[in-house]
Amino acid sequence: MSLSTAPYISFPGTTAKAMAFYQSIFGGELEVLRYDGMSTEGFPVQPGPDAVAHASLTGGALDLRAGDEIGDDLPSTLSPVYSILAMTDTVPEAEALIETFTAAGGTIELPFLPAPWGDTYGQVRDSFGVMWQVATPGSA
């Protein structure tokens, strides 16, 4: 079986900005497909022309897909039931990643400190509401 997986996030109209931000951090190729020029005949709701139908970030340190949720009841990305785990090789790399998120409006949810299982670990919620778990493996 040939299989690949990637997280998919439905943003409340902020996909283009979020994915450009993630590309600035993790690199890779970003492709954004908007509803503009696309036939939406038969859709239960009509998306705005700037709404993102699908975006993909590939080839860097993060493989992620996303799109703008359309309709009246837009979802919140502030759910505690999902997060993205970012593993770094060194503590300074992890601290720099956390600083990048917080400098752009993110908030520390759990300080980056040595964890009981031996890793250094913390949580930061980015300005788009996505929770990032950041970890650096402890020494053997």
Helices and strands as residue ranges (DSSP letters): E 8-11, H 15-26, E 29-34, E 52-58, E 64-68, E 84-87, H 91-103, E 107-114, E 120-125, E 131-136
